[in-house]
């Protein structure tokens, strides 16, 4: 009998071939699972910046700058980080040996690293990878450190991590990535020539206060156009959010806080290019 059922049976592959096909499919699935296991799960990502939001140094001083991952985030074992700076205000000071610039968070986990460092007049390019098998770090901690010399005249400048900054886990890009900058005040603000309009800089208490989850409004006033930075800090002085950065016109300004803060006590800080600094206490509730 040559019906369709018999033809279908003749067309079916032998049992041994089917078994090999299932084994091959299983191997592919296991390989995919292994690759997925090597990739970090999507979670908090990584927040990276410098040791503090604002650093005050004396004119002509040599000082240490640390690249810090904080708080703890997703695991990683490699990163690329370009540091951008103003060569008029800051000069890179080489460290010998260059390997001493590697941060303790990385070297404590694995002393065997792939390390490339290049310095230019206005930027530093850093590549650092852990070469120990299946070794990852999460922070918080210092991943790299360099030295700078401040200009001999008072001023304010900013250190930034460039847009090509990236962190990796077993070759996979870790995201999201949040970058913070650091303002370097050369010379104490009080030592700079005073400006008559400093007294008119005003930062009002955030409202409501306390606020649920840190959701609220922040109002400040400037007597004249100025550069400003308005930030939310934790009690250790670590920057959690930047509400404003850049030039602002004279007058009152009201901004919304992003929320998402854990219950606790925080500080809202306003710093202007003219040297004025104002702070207010803020309490977040659940």
C-alpha positions as CSV (number, residue, x, y, z in Angstrom):
1,X,0.0,0.0,0.0
2,X,1.4,3.3,-1.1
3,X,-0.9,5.7,0.8
4,X,0.3,9.1,2.2
5,X,0.9,7.7,5.7
6,X,3.4,5.1,4.4
7,X,5.1,7.8,2.3
8,X,5.4,10.0,5.3
9,X,6.9,7.2,7.3
10,X,9.5,6.5,4.6
11,X,10.3,10.3,4.5
12,X,10.9,10.5,8.3
13,X,14.6,10.4,9.3
14,X,16.0,7.3,11.0
15,X,15.7,7.2,14.8
16,X,19.5,7.7,15.2
17,X,19.4,10.8,13.1
18,X,16.6,12.3,15.2
19,X,18.5,11.5,18.4
20,X,21.6,13.3,17.0
21,X,19.4,16.3,16.0
22,X,17.9,16.5,19.5
23,X,21.4,16.3,21.0
24,X,22.6,19.1,18.8
25,X,19.7,21.3,19.7
26,X,20.3,20.6,23.4
27,X,24.0,21.6,22.9
28,X,23.0,24.8,21.3
29,X,20.5,25.6,24.0
30,X,23.1,24.9,26.7
31,X,25.6,27.1,25.0
32,X,23.0,29.9,24.8
33,X,22.2,29.5,28.5
34,X,25.9,29.6,29.3
35,X,26.3,32.8,27.3
36,X,23.3,34.3,29.1
37,X,24.8,33.3,32.4
38,X,27.9,35.2,31.6
39,X,25.9,38.3,30.8
40,X,25.0,40.3,33.9
41,X,21.3,40.6,34.6
42,X,19.8,44.0,34.0
43,X,19.5,45.8,37.3
44,X,20.9,49.0,38.7
45,X,23.7,49.4,36.2
46,X,26.7,51.4,37.2
47,X,27.1,54.9,38.7
48,X,30.6,56.3,38.3
49,X,32.2,59.6,39.2
50,X,34.9,61.1,41.3
51,X,35.6,60.9,45.1
52,X,33.4,63.9,45.8
53,X,31.2,66.4,43.9
54,X,33.4,69.4,44.8
55,X,37.1,69.5,45.7
56,X,38.8,72.6,47.0
57,X,42.6,72.8,46.5
58,X,45.2,75.5,47.0
59,X,46.7,77.2,44.0
60,X,49.7,75.3,42.7
61,X,48.9,72.2,44.8
62,X,49.3,68.6,43.5
63,X,46.2,66.5,44.4
64,X,44.8,63.1,43.9
65,X,41.7,62.4,41.7
66,X,39.9,59.1,42.2
67,X,37.4,57.5,39.8
68,X,34.9,55.9,42.1
69,X,32.0,53.5,41.5
70,X,29.4,54.2,44.1
71,X,27.0,52.8,45.2
72,X,27.4,49.1,44.5
73,X,25.9,48.2,41.1
74,X,26.1,45.5,38.6
75,X,29.2,43.3,38.4
76,X,32.0,44.3,35.9
77,X,35.6,43.3,35.2
78,X,36.7,45.9,32.6
79,X,36.2,49.6,31.8
80,X,37.2,52.4,29.4
81,X,37.2,55.9,30.9
82,X,38.4,59.1,29.3
83,X,38.9,62.0,31.8
84,X,38.4,65.5,30.3
85,X,39.9,68.6,31.9
86,X,40.9,72.2,31.2
87,X,44.7,72.4,30.7
88,X,44.7,76.0,31.6
89,X,43.5,75.1,35.1
90,X,44.9,71.6,35.6
91,X,48.0,69.8,34.6
92,X,48.3,66.0,34.7
93,X,51.2,64.7,36.9
94,X,52.5,61.3,35.9
95,X,52.8,58.5,38.5
96,X,55.6,56.0,38.4
97,X,55.0,53.2,37.9
98,X,51.9,53.8,35.8
99,X,50.4,50.5,37.3
100,X,50.1,52.4,40.6
101,X,47.3,54.4,39.1
102,X,45.0,51.2,39.1
103,X,42.4,51.5,41.8
104,X,42.2,49.2,44.8
105,X,38.8,47.9,43.9
106,X,40.3,46.4,40.8
107,X,43.7,45.2,42.1
108,X,42.4,43.7,45.3
109,X,40.1,41.5,43.3
110,X,42.8,40.6,40.7
111,X,46.4,41.8,40.4
112,X,46.7,40.4,36.8
113,X,45.3,43.1,34.6
114,X,45.3,44.4,31.0
115,X,46.1,48.1,31.4
116,X,46.5,50.8,28.8
117,X,46.9,54.5,29.7
118,X,47.5,57.5,27.4
119,X,47.8,61.1,28.5
120,X,47.1,64.2,26.3
121,X,47.2,67.9,27.3
122,X,43.5,68.0,27.9
123,X,42.4,64.4,28.5
124,X,43.5,61.0,29.8
125,X,42.4,57.7,28.2
126,X,42.2,54.7,30.6
127,X,41.5,51.0,29.7
128,X,41.7,48.5,32.5
129,X,40.5,44.8,32.5
130,X,40.8,42.0,35.1
131,X,42.4,38.9,33.6
132,X,41.4,36.5,36.4
133,X,38.9,33.9,35.3
134,X,35.3,34.7,36.5
135,X,36.4,37.5,38.8
136,X,34.1,40.6,38.9
137,X,33.7,43.6,41.1
138,X,30.6,45.6,42.0
139,X,31.8,48.5,44.1
140,X,31.6,50.8,45.9
141,X,35.3,51.6,45.5
142,X,38.1,53.3,43.6
143,X,38.7,51.9,40.1
144,X,41.5,54.3,39.1
145,X,43.4,57.3,40.4
146,X,45.6,60.0,38.9
147,X,47.3,63.2,40.1
148,X,46.8,66.8,38.9
149,X,48.5,70.1,39.6
150,X,46.3,73.1,40.0
151,X,46.9,76.4,38.4
152,X,48.7,79.1,40.5
153,X,45.7,81.5,40.2
154,X,42.3,80.9,41.9
155,X,39.5,79.6,39.7
156,X,36.9,77.0,39.2
157,X,37.1,74.1,36.8
158,X,35.4,70.7,36.2
159,X,36.6,67.2,35.7
160,X,34.4,65.0,33.5
161,X,34.2,61.4,32.3
162,X,33.8,61.5,28.5
163,X,30.8,60.1,26.6
164,X,32.8,57.0,25.6
165,X,33.1,55.8,29.2
166,X,31.9,52.2,29.3
167,X,31.9,49.2,31.7
168,X,32.0,45.6,30.7
169,X,31.3,42.2,32.3
170,X,32.8,39.2,30.4
171,X,32.8,41.3,27.2
172,X,29.1,42.5,27.6
173,X,28.4,46.2,27.9
174,X,26.9,47.0,31.4
175,X,24.0,49.4,31.2
176,X,22.6,51.8,32.3
177,X,25.7,53.9,33.1
178,X,25.4,57.1,35.1
179,X,28.4,59.5,35.0
180,X,29.0,62.3,37.5
181,X,31.6,65.1,37.3
182,X,33.6,66.9,39.9
183,X,34.0,70.6,40.4
184,X,37.5,71.7,41.4
185,X,37.7,74.9,43.3
186,X,41.3,76.3,43.1
187,X,41.7,78.5,46.2
188,X,39.0,78.9,48.8
189,X,35.9,80.7,47.6
190,X,36.5,83.3,50.3
191,X,39.9,84.1,48.9
192,X,38.6,85.1,45.5
193,X,37.6,88.8,45.0
194,X,34.2,89.1,46.6
195,X,31.3,90.0,44.4
196,X,28.6,92.3,45.7
197,X,25.8,90.1,44.2
198,X,26.9,87.0,46.1
199,X,24.7,88.1,49.0
200,X,21.6,87.9,46.8
201,X,22.1,84.2,45.9
202,X,19.2,82.4,47.7
203,X,18.3,78.7,48.0
204,X,14.9,78.0,49.6
205,X,14.1,74.9,51.6
206,X,12.8,72.1,49.3
207,X,9.0,71.6,49.4
208,X,7.3,69.6,50.7
209,X,9.8,68.8,53.4
210,X,9.7,65.9,54.4
211,X,8.8,64.5,51.0
212,X,7.7,61.0,50.0
213,X,10.5,59.4,47.9
214,X,12.2,62.7,47.4
215,X,9.6,64.0,45.0
216,X,9.2,67.7,45.4
217,X,10.3,71.2,44.1
218,X,13.4,73.2,44.7
219,X,13.5,77.0,44.3
220,X,16.6,79.3,44.1
221,X,17.2,82.9,43.1
222,X,20.1,84.6,41.4
223,X,20.8,88.4,41.6
224,X,22.6,88.2,38.3
225,X,23.1,85.7,35.5
226,X,25.6,83.0,36.6
227,X,26.7,79.4,36.2
228,X,25.0,77.1,38.7
229,X,25.1,73.6,39.9
230,X,22.1,72.4,41.9
231,X,22.6,68.9,43.4
232,X,21.1,66.4,45.8
233,X,23.7,64.8,48.1
234,X,23.6,62.1,50.7
235,X,24.9,62.6,54.2
236,X,28.4,61.5,53.1
237,X,28.4,64.2,50.4
238,X,28.0,61.8,47.5
239,X,26.1,63.2,44.6
240,X,22.8,61.4,43.9
241,X,21.2,63.8,41.4
242,X,22.0,66.9,39.5
243,X,19.0,69.2,39.1
244,X,20.7,72.0,37.2
245,X,24.1,72.5,35.6
246,X,25.1,75.5,33.5
247,X,24.2,79.1,32.9
248,X,21.0,80.6,34.4
249,X,19.5,84.0,34.1
250,X,18.9,86.4,37.0
251,X,15.7,85.8,38.9
252,X,13.9,82.9,40.5
253,X,14.0,79.4,39.2
254,X,11.9,76.4,40.3
255,X,12.9,72.8,39.5
256,X,11.4,69.4,40.1
257,X,13.4,66.8,42.1
258,X,13.5,63.5,40.3
259,X,12.3,61.3,43.2
260,X,13.4,57.8,43.7
261,X,15.2,58.5,47.0
262,X,15.3,56.0,49.8
263,X,14.0,57.2,53.1
264,X,16.6,59.3,54.9
265,X,18.2,62.7,55.3
266,X,19.7,64.5,52.3
267,X,21.2,67.8,51.4
268,X,20.4,70.1,48.5
269,X,23.3,72.2,47.4
270,X,23.5,75.2,45.1
271,X,27.0,76.3,43.9
272,X,27.5,79.3,41.6
273,X,30.4,80.3,39.3
274,X,30.8,83.4,41.4
275,X,31.7,81.2,44.4
276,X,28.5,81.3,46.4
277,X,27.4,78.0,48.0
278,X,24.1,77.4,49.7
279,X,22.7,74.2,51.3
280,X,19.4,73.0,52.6
281,X,18.4,69.9,54.5
282,X,15.8,67.6,53.0
283,X,14.1,64.5,54.5
284,X,12.7,61.8,52.3
285,X,9.9,59.4,53.4
286,X,8.7,56.1,52.0
